[in-house]
Amino acid sequence: MIADKFTLLLEDLSKHLSIKLAPDENNSCLINIRDKIEIQLELEQSETYLIIGSILGELPPGKFREDTLLSALSANARPYPRLGTFAYSKKVNSLILFEKIEVEVFNVENILGILTPFIKKAITWKDALDNGRSAPTHEEDYLSGSDTTNFFGE
């Protein structure tokens, strides 16, 4: 049952993005964005929420990890509306960004309206981590503005 609903959602997203999306053997979908970052889509077990997630980078023990986690906690403390929640995964020793979207409330256009700024935020934070910074030099408001970046096309 989960696969059916998730497959239909991915088919709708595929039409809007002009790319092929399909669930894998784990009933999730991993999207490689221009070889910069991977975004995982997954329908949680109760079929209520679509989970969008991305591993931003490994955090080795020490001051860098502490500073990064403090920056992530500070970003999580921002008032709503804010995009994404940061978490730390012990399993992969990495900073994670995720968002939960209630499937019954949002249509595909709404999901795309969240997915694009989510990707922009994930890339911004990943670039900072890859360059030895614990956070982006300036935090943008990813939900506002007229940025029409297309991560899925040419």
ZILINFEN-V654375 format. One record per backbone hydrogen bond with DSSP energy under -1.0 kcal/mol. NH is the residue of the N-H (numbers start at 0). CO is the residue of the C=O. Records with the same first field share a line. If there is no record, write none. Layout:
NH=CO  CO
This chain:
4=0
5=1
6=2
7=3
8=4
9=5
10=6
11=7
12=8
13=9
14=10
15=11
16=12
17=13
18=13
23=27
26=23
28=40
30=38
32=36
35=32
36=32
38=30
39=52
40=28
41=50
43=48
46=43
49=100
50=41
51=98
52=39
53=96
55=94
58=92
65=61
66=62
67=63
68=64
69=65
70=66
71=67
72=68
73=69
74=70
75=71
76=72
77=74
84=97
86=95
88=93
93=88
94=56
95=86
96=53
97=84
98=51
100=49
102=47
105=101
110=106
111=107
112=108
114=110
115=111
117=113
118=114
119=115
120=116
121=117
122=118
123=119
124=120
125=121
126=122
127=123
128=124
129=125
130=126
131=128
132=127
141=139
